[in-house]
Amino acid sequence: MLLSFVCVLGYDALNGRGCGLPLATLRARAQSKRDDLMTLTEATVREALKGVNDPEIGKDLVALNMVGEISVDGSAVQVRIDLTTPACPLKGKIQGDIEEALSAVGAQSVSIDWGVQMAAQAHSQQSLVPGVRYVIAVGAGKGGVGKSTIAVNLAAGLSRSGARVGLLDADIYGPSIPTMMGLNEKPQAGADKKILPMQAHGMKVISMGSFVDDEAALVWRGPMLNKALRQFFADVRWGDLDYLVVDLPPGTGDVPLSIAQLVTVGAAVIVTTPQDVAVADVLRAKTMFDTLKIPVAGLIENMAGFTPPGGGEPIPVFGQGGGEKAAKRLNVPLIGALPIDQRMSNQGDEGTPMVLADPQSDIALKLLELAQNVAGRLSVLAVQRSAQDGGGSIQVDRT
C-alpha cells in the first residue's frame, strides 16, 4: 500500500528509482507541472502588480488605478501603466519593480506602454482655465532671490519631461518673462476674440510685459490688477495643458489673493536663498499661502554656494543652510538646492532657459531634477486631496 502511494507521482521514494518511467520523463513532467502552476493570465499579472507601489505616494499601482490594459502571450506580458505625471521622477524605479514582480510569477518578457493620468482639479471656478490640469504658483517672500529664473526653468524642465506647459507672468509691475523666453512680439487675438498666447521653446506664454512698452510704468490698484489677471486666465486660449506655471510678484500683495480667488492652484513653491535672514521671508510667504488655502509643495533654495572657475570647494556667498532650516520649521520638503551659476543669468538675458540651452550640463540636470520633484510632489498632494474627499484613486484620462 505504501509503495503504491509513493509511486503515484511516478517515483519510488523508498527505493530511489522511477516507477517504470525514465528519469528525464519524470523531470519533464515535474517541469510541466510547475509551468502549469505559473501559467500567466491577466488576473495573475494584475494580482502581482498589487505588490508594486508608487514610491512617492506609497500605494500600489492597482489601488491607484494606474494599471490599464494587460496583454499576455505565453510568458510575454504587455501592460499599460499610467504615471501620475508626465514628469515622473521615479519612472525607472517603477519600471524595475514591475519587471521584478512579473518575473516572479513567470514572465520572461515584460513590455510597458507608458501613459499619463493626472487628477482633475474640482473647483467651481476652474472653468476659467478648463483645459489646465495643474496651476503651479512660484512665489518668494522677497525680491532678488531668482524667483523668475526658477519659474522659467521649472516650466522648461516640465516641458522637457514631456508635459504640455504654459507660463503666465503675473509679476504685473516687473515682468521679466518675455526677456527670459526671448519674446519680442505682442500677442494677437484669434477669430473668437481670445488672446493667442505666444509660443516659445515649446511652451505657451503670456506676460503683461508683452502688452506695454518697455519704459511704461503700471500704477494700478487692486481692482485693476484683478481684472487683468482674470483676462490672463479667462480670455487667453490656453487650450489643453498639463501645467500652467504662474510667476508671482515677490512678497504678499494683491496678486496672489486675486489668483487664489480666480482659479484652483494645485500647489505653490517658494524660492529662497541660503542665509538665515531669508527664513523670516519664507515664513511670511508660507503663512500667505496657508491663508489662501494653497498647499505648498516645498521650498527651492537658490544661490546655494559658488564654485570658483577651475574647481575647489563651493563658497557659501549667501550663507548656507537657511533653506533646510526653513523647510524643517515649516514641515515642507526642500525640493532642491541650486548653486550660483553665471550661465543661468546669461541664458536669461539671451532668452533660452538654462535647462534647454545646455541640457547635459550639471546645472541643467539639477534644474530638470527639480522640475520632476515638483511634479512628484503635486501627484502626492493630488492623492491626498482625493483621499480627503473620500476617493481612493486618481481619476484617469487615458487619451
C-alpha positions, 0 to 999 in steps of 0.5 A, spaced: 500 500 500 505 504 501 509 503 495 503 504 491 502 511 494 509 513 493 509 511 486 503 515 484 507 521 482 511 516 478 517 515 483 519 510 488 521 514 494 523 508 498 527 505 493 530 511 489 528 509 482 522 511 477 516 507 477 517 504 470 518 511 467 525 514 465 528 519 469 528 525 464 520 523 463 519 524 470 523 531 470 519 533 464 513 532 467 515 535 474 517 541 469 510 541 466 507 541 472 510 547 475 509 551 468 502 549 469 502 552 476 505 559 473 501 559 467 500 567 466 493 570 465 491 577 466 488 576 473 495 573 475 499 579 472 494 584 475 494 580 482 502 581 482 502 588 480 498 589 487 505 588 490 508 594 486 507 601 489 508 608 487 514 610 491 512 617 492 505 616 494 506 609 497 500 605 494 500 600 489 499 601 482 492 597 482 489 601 488 491 607 484 488 605 478 494 606 474 494 599 471 490 599 464 490 594 459 494 587 460 496 583 454 499 576 455 502 571 450 505 565 453 510 568 458 510 575 454 506 580 458 504 587 455 501 592 460 499 599 460 501 603 466 499 610 467 504 615 471 501 620 475 505 625 471 508 626 465 514 628 469 515 622 473 521 622 477 521 615 479 519 612 472 525 607 472 524 605 479 517 603 477 519 600 471 524 595 475 519 593 480 514 591 475 519 587 471 521 584 478 514 582 480 512 579 473 518 575 473 516 572 479 510 569 477 513 567 470 514 572 465 520 572 461 518 578 457 515 584 460 513 590 455 510 597 458 506 602 454 507 608 458 501 613 459 499 619 463 493 620 468 493 626 472 487 628 477 482 633 475 482 639 479 474 640 482 473 647 483 467 651 481 471 656 478 476 652 474 472 653 468 476 659 467 482 655 465 478 648 463 483 645 459 489 646 465 490 640 469 495 643 474 496 651 476 503 651 479 504 658 483 512 660 484 512 665 489 518 668 494 517 672 500 522 677 497 525 680 491 532 678 488 532 671 490 531 668 482 524 667 483 523 668 475 529 664 473 526 658 477 519 659 474 522 659 467 526 653 468 521 649 472 516 650 466 522 648 461 524 642 465 516 640 465 516 641 458 522 637 457 519 631 461 514 631 456 508 635 459 504 640 455 506 647 459 504 654 459 507 660 463 503 666 465 507 672 468 503 675 473 509 679 476 504 685 473 509 691 475 516 687 473 515 682 468 521 679 466 518 673 462 518 675 455 526 677 456 527 670 459 523 666 453 526 671 448 519 674 446 519 680 442 512 680 439 505 682 442 500 677 442 494 677 437 487 675 438 484 669 434 477 669 430 473 668 437 476 674 440 481 670 445 488 672 446 493 667 442 498 666 447 505 666 444 509 660 443 516 659 445 521 653 446 515 649 446 511 652 451 505 657 451 506 664 454 503 670 456 506 676 460 503 683 461 510 685 459 508 683 452 502 688 452 506 695 454 512 698 452 518 697 455 519 704 459 511 704 461 510 704 468 503 700 471 500 704 477 494 700 478 490 698 484 487 692 486 481 692 482 485 693 476 490 688 477 484 683 478 481 684 472 487 683 468 489 677 471 482 674 470 483 676 462 490 672 463 486 666 465 479 667 462 480 670 455 487 667 453 486 660 449 490 656 453 487 650 450 489 643 453 495 643 458 498 639 463 501 645 467 500 652 467 506 655 471 504 662 474 510 667 476 508 671 482 510 678 484 515 677 490 512 678 497 504 678 499 500 683 495 494 683 491 496 678 486 496 672 489 489 673 493 486 675 486 489 668 483 487 664 489 480 667 488 480 666 480 482 659 479 484 652 483 492 652 484 494 645 485 500 647 489 505 653 490 513 653 491 517 658 494 524 660 492 529 662 497 536 663 498 541 660 503 542 665 509 538 665 515 535 672 514 531 669 508 527 664 513 523 670 516 521 671 508 519 664 507 515 664 513 511 670 511 510 667 504 508 660 507 503 663 512 500 667 505 499 661 502 496 657 508 491 663 508 489 662 501 488 655 502 494 653 497 498 647 499 505 648 498 509 643 495 516 645 498 521 650 498 527 651 492 533 654 495 537 658 490 544 661 490 546 655 494 554 656 494 559 658 488 564 654 485 570 658 483 572 657 475 577 651 475 574 647 481 575 647 489 570 647 494 563 651 493 563 658 497 557 659 501 556 667 498 549 667 501 550 663 507 548 656 507 543 652 510 537 657 511 533 653 506 533 646 510 532 650 516 526 653 513 523 647 510 524 643 517 520 649 521 515 649 516 514 641 515 515 642 507 520 638 503 526 642 500 525 640 493 532 642 491 538 646 492 541 650 486 548 653 486 550 660 483 551 659 476 553 665 471 550 661 465 543 661 468 543 669 468 546 669 461 541 664 458 536 669 461 538 675 458 539 671 451 532 668 452 533 660 452 532 657 459 538 654 462 535 647 462 534 647 454 540 651 452 545 646 455 541 640 457 547 635 459 550 640 463 550 639 471 546 645 472 541 643 467 540 636 470 539 639 477 534 644 474 530 638 470 531 634 477 527 639 480 522 640 475 520 632 476 520 633 484 515 638 483 511 634 479 512 628 484 510 632 489 503 635 486 501 627 484 502 626 492 498 632 494 493 630 488 492 623 492 491 626 498 486 631 496 482 625 493 483 621 499 480 627 503 474 627 499 473 620 500 476 617 493 481 612 493 484 613 486 486 618 481 481 619 476 484 617 469 484 620 462 487 615 458 487 619 451 
